[in-house]
């Protein structure tokens, strides 16, 4: 007898808080069983359907209106990348988590998916023949992302059109107002950015708005494994006059260039004479992250002090919170993305709730905010 779930929408006759309804799209029967079994260990999650390829998956999204979709990258008939593009034509809001191998090929496909509307990704277990090990990996990595990406305001929508704002605007209860900035604003001489879940798409949007080079260096920590960050840098470089590079150990930072911390390595800045030198390390993770936003932020705060602009964008967890505190204590400025436009308001929300944000802005205002603070005429 098949262990895969019956396909069909979940109803709640008592109008109680419904479970998170997940659609699993994967061409491998073994992977479907492992994924569904892992998800069903959590009482808050219900697997409402499965699909053997992207073509069926697109139809199931329209039919079932799931709360979250897991999507394999490589599948027959229609691959995961194409399926994401097709889903986003009629449903802009449902979170889509890609399953990808951590190979060069898998990284390329995943970056394309993330920049075309996917919400996040999970690395595929390398040995699915060891079903217990694969199950443990998926249970540990997948369930937290499903729960974090779940958007309650869009549960059981009456139709699949969803042509509206990405999220209902939060009342932001308990979030203090932005802190006051210095009466005489300081033009930044460097920018540091921390971002995680939803980051590739957010960065694509921001860099697409830049029409002129930056007069200062920018340093970015995007939570990603090796291979992924280099490909992301290459993709961002095609969108504006700004050159985006993966940071290399011992290189000197140059004005006008953007440097992304390499996957699996912290990025630390040090002053050598009049030059800012970038160092990468495999020191222990901070906040369970390597690269960690905190590592970059605190090293930059020591160098640039009041002339540092820090940005925290969409992401799960609170990496960057301690670093933001050091930036503010050094006299620098902190700007965070608002909840309404964040895929997950964990990282920016933690900074805002700690009363460390000088400004809270939507994603579509980030590029203009940067240029305004740099006194660049657009």
C-alpha positions in Angstrom: 0.0 0.0 0.0 1.3 3.5 -0.9 2.4 5.7 1.9 1.8 8.9 -0.1 -1.1 11.1 1.1 -4.5 11.2 -0.5 -4.8 14.3 -2.6 -7.5 16.8 -1.6 -8.1 20.0 0.3 -8.3 19.9 4.1 -11.5 21.3 5.5 -12.1 22.5 9.1 -15.8 22.2 9.9 -15.3 23.7 13.4 -13.4 26.7 12.0 -10.4 25.9 14.3 -6.9 27.0 13.5 -6.1 24.8 10.5 -2.9 23.0 9.8 -0.3 24.3 7.4 -1.3 22.7 4.1 1.8 21.5 2.1 2.0 20.3 -1.5 5.0 18.1 -2.3 6.3 18.2 -5.9 9.0 15.6 -6.7 9.5 13.0 -9.4 11.2 10.5 -7.1 8.8 8.2 -5.2 11.4 7.6 -2.5 11.9 11.4 -2.0 8.2 12.0 -1.9 7.8 9.3 0.9 10.7 10.7 2.9 9.5 14.3 2.6 5.8 13.5 3.5 6.9 11.3 6.3 9.2 14.0 7.7 6.5 16.6 7.4 3.8 14.5 9.1 5.9 14.2 12.3 4.8 17.8 13.0 1.2 18.1 14.2 0.9 21.6 12.7 1.5 20.4 9.2 -0.8 18.5 6.8 0.4 17.2 3.4 -2.6 17.8 1.2 -1.2 16.5 -2.1 1.7 15.2 -4.2 2.8 15.8 -7.8 5.2 13.8 -9.8 6.4 16.7 -12.0 6.2 20.4 -12.4 3.3 20.3 -14.8 1.1 18.4 -12.4 2.5 20.6 -9.6 1.3 23.8 -11.2 -2.2 22.4 -11.7 -2.3 21.2 -8.1 -1.4 24.7 -6.8 -4.3 26.1 -8.6 -6.6 23.3 -7.5 -5.6 22.9 -3.8 -4.4 26.4 -2.9 -1.7 25.0 -0.5 -0.1 27.2 2.1 3.4 26.0 1.2 4.9 24.1 -1.8 8.1 22.0 -1.8 9.5 21.8 -5.3 12.2 19.6 -6.8 14.5 21.2 -9.3 15.1 18.5 -11.8 12.0 16.7 -13.0 10.6 15.4 -16.3 7.8 17.1 -18.4 8.3 20.4 -16.5 11.3 21.2 -14.2 11.0 23.0 -11.0 12.4 26.3 -12.4 9.7 26.4 -15.1 7.1 25.4 -12.6 8.0 28.3 -10.3 7.6 30.8 -13.2 4.3 29.3 -14.1 2.9 29.4 -10.6 4.0 33.0 -10.1 1.8 34.0 -13.1 -1.3 33.3 -11.1 -0.2 33.0 -7.5 2.4 35.5 -6.2 2.2 34.7 -2.6 2.4 30.9 -1.9 5.8 30.1 -0.5 7.8 27.7 -2.7 10.8 25.8 -1.1 13.2 24.3 -3.7 14.9 21.0 -3.2 18.4 21.2 -4.7 21.6 19.3 -4.8 24.6 21.4 -3.6 26.5 20.8 -6.8 27.4 23.5 -9.3 24.5 22.4 -11.5 22.1 22.4 -8.6 23.3 25.8 -7.4 22.8 27.3 -10.8 19.3 26.1 -11.1 18.4 27.1 -7.5 19.8 30.6 -8.0 17.6 31.0 -11.1 14.6 29.7 -9.2 15.2 32.0 -6.2 15.5 35.0 -8.5 12.4 34.0 -10.4 10.0 33.8 -7.4 11.0 30.8 -5.2 11.1 31.7 -1.5 13.9 29.4 -0.2 15.7 26.2 -0.7 16.7 23.0 1.2 19.8 21.0 0.2 18.8 17.5 -0.9 20.2 14.6 1.1 23.2 13.2 -0.8 22.3 9.5 -0.1 18.6 8.8 -0.3 19.3 5.1 0.0 19.9 5.7 3.7 16.3 6.7 4.3 16.6 7.3 8.0 19.5 9.7 7.6 17.7 11.5 4.8 14.6 11.7 6.9 16.5 13.2 9.8 18.1 15.8 7.5 14.8 16.9 6.0 13.0 16.9 9.4 15.7 19.2 10.8 15.9 21.5 7.8 12.5 21.5 6.1 10.0 21.8 9.0 11.4 25.1 10.4 11.3 26.7 6.9 7.8 25.5 6.2 6.6 27.1 9.5 8.6 30.3 9.1 7.4 30.9 5.5 3.7 30.1 6.3 1.6 33.3 5.8 -1.5 33.1 7.8 -3.3 36.1 6.1 -3.5 34.1 2.9 -4.9 30.8 4.2 -7.9 29.4 2.2 -8.1 32.3 -0.2 -11.4 32.2 -2.2 -9.5 32.2 -5.5 -6.1 31.7 -6.9 -5.6 35.0 -8.5 -3.7 36.7 -5.6 -2.8 39.8 -7.6 -2.3 42.0 -4.6 0.4 43.2 -2.2 2.9 40.5 -1.2 1.6 40.4 2.4 -1.0 42.1 4.4 0.6 45.0 6.2 1.3 44.2 9.8 0.2 46.4 12.7 3.7 45.8 14.0 2.4 45.6 17.6 5.1 46.0 20.1 7.6 47.5 17.7 9.0 50.8 18.9 9.2 53.8 16.5 12.5 54.3 14.7 15.2 55.9 16.8 16.2 59.5 16.0 19.1 60.2 13.7 21.8 62.8 14.2 20.5 66.3 13.2 23.4 66.5 10.7 23.3 63.3 8.7 26.7 61.7 7.9 27.3 60.5 4.4 28.3 56.9 4.6 31.7 55.7 3.5 30.7 52.0 3.5 27.5 49.9 3.5 27.0 46.5 5.1 24.0 44.3 4.3 22.6 41.2 6.1 20.0 39.1 4.4 18.8 35.5 4.4 15.5 33.9 3.4 14.0 35.7 0.4 17.3 37.5 0.0 18.2 36.6 -3.6 14.9 37.9 -4.9 15.2 41.0 -2.7 18.7 41.7 -3.9 17.6 41.3 -7.5 15.0 44.0 -7.0 17.4 46.4 -5.3 20.2 46.1 -7.8 17.8 46.4 -10.7 17.0 49.9 -9.4 20.6 51.1 -9.3 21.3 53.2 -12.4 24.7 54.6 -11.3 27.7 53.2 -9.6 28.1 53.4 -5.8 30.8 55.8 -4.6 31.6 53.5 -1.6 32.1 49.8 -1.1 29.2 47.6 -0.1 29.6 44.3 1.8 26.8 41.6 1.9 26.2 38.5 3.9 23.6 36.3 2.3 23.1 33.0 4.1 24.1 30.5 1.4 26.4 27.5 1.0 29.5 27.4 -1.3 28.8 27.7 -5.1 25.6 29.6 -4.5 27.2 33.0 -3.5 29.5 33.2 -6.5 26.6 32.6 -8.9 24.5 35.1 -7.0 27.3 37.7 -7.4 27.5 37.0 -11.1 23.7 37.4 -11.5 23.6 40.7 -9.6 26.5 42.1 -11.7 24.3 41.8 -14.9 21.6 44.1 -13.4 23.3 47.4 -12.9 26.6 49.4 -13.5 27.9 48.0 -10.2 30.4 45.2 -10.2 29.4 42.5 -7.7 32.1 40.0 -6.6 32.5 37.1 -4.2 34.9 38.4 -1.5 38.4 36.9 -1.5 40.7 36.4 1.5 43.3 39.2 1.6 41.8 41.4 -1.1 41.5 45.2 -0.7 38.0 46.6 -0.9 37.5 49.2 -3.6 35.0 52.0 -3.8 32.1 51.3 -6.1 32.3 47.5 -5.8 30.1 45.1 -3.9 31.4 42.1 -2.1 29.4 39.0 -1.1 30.7 36.8 1.7 31.5 33.4 0.2 29.2 30.6 1.3 30.6 28.7 4.3 33.0 31.5 5.3 32.7 34.5 7.6 33.7 37.8 6.1 35.7 40.1 8.4 37.1 43.6 7.6 40.3 45.1 8.9 42.1 48.4 8.4 45.6 48.1 7.0 47.1 51.5 6.6 44.5 53.4 4.5 43.0 50.3 2.9 40.2 48.0 4.1 41.2 44.4 3.7 38.7 41.5 3.5 39.5 38.3 5.4 37.5 35.1 5.2 37.5 32.4 7.8 36.0 29.1 8.8 35.7 30.1 12.5 32.7 28.5 14.3 29.3 29.6 13.1 27.5 32.4 15.0 23.8 32.3 15.4 24.1 28.9 13.6 25.3 30.8 10.5 28.5 30.9 8.5 28.8 33.4 7.0 27.3 35.4 9.9 25.9 39.0 9.6 27.2 39.8 13.1 30.8 39.0 12.2 30.7 41.4 9.3 28.8 44.1 11.1 31.0 44.3 14.2 34.2 44.4 12.2 32.8 47.2 9.9 31.5 49.2 12.9 35.1 49.3 14.3 36.4 50.7 11.1 33.8 53.1 9.7 32.0 54.1 13.0 29.5 56.9 12.3 30.1 56.7 8.6 28.7 53.2 8.3 25.2 52.4 6.9 23.9 49.0 7.9 20.9 47.3 6.2 19.1 44.3 7.4 16.7 42.7 4.9 14.3 39.7 4.9 15.5 36.6 6.7 14.8 34.0 9.4 16.2 34.2 12.9 18.1 37.2 14.4 21.6 37.1 12.9 22.7 40.8 12.6 21.0 41.9 15.9 24.2 42.1 17.9 26.1 43.6 15.0 23.4 46.2 14.6 23.8 47.1 18.2 27.5 47.7 17.7 26.9 49.8 14.6 24.4 52.0 16.5 26.8 52.3 19.5 29.6 53.4 17.1 27.4 56.1 15.8 26.4 54.4 12.5 23.0 54.2 10.9 20.7 51.2 10.8 17.9 50.7 8.2 15.7 47.6 8.1 13.1 46.2 5.6 9.5 46.4 6.8 7.4 43.4 7.6 4.9 43.9 4.8 7.5 43.3 2.1 9.7 40.8 3.9 9.4 37.1 3.1 10.3 36.5 6.8 10.6 39.4 9.2 12.9 37.6 11.6 16.2 39.4 11.1 14.9 42.9 10.3 12.1 42.5 12.9 14.6 41.6 15.7 16.6 44.8 15.0 13.4 46.9 14.9 12.0 45.4 18.1 15.3 46.0 19.9 14.8 49.7 19.1 18.0 49.8 16.9 16.4 50.9 13.6 16.7 54.5 12.5 14.3 53.7 9.6 12.0 50.9 8.6 11.2 50.9 4.8 9.6 48.7 2.2 11.8 46.8 -0.3 11.0 49.1 -3.2 12.5 52.0 -1.3 15.8 50.5 -0.4 17.8 51.4 -3.5 16.6 55.0 -3.4 17.3 55.2 0.3 20.9 54.1 -0.3 21.4 56.6 -3.1 19.8 59.4 -1.1 22.1 58.8 1.9 25.1 58.6 -0.4 24.1 62.0 -2.0 24.0 60.4 -5.4 21.7 62.1 -7.9 19.6 59.5 -9.7 
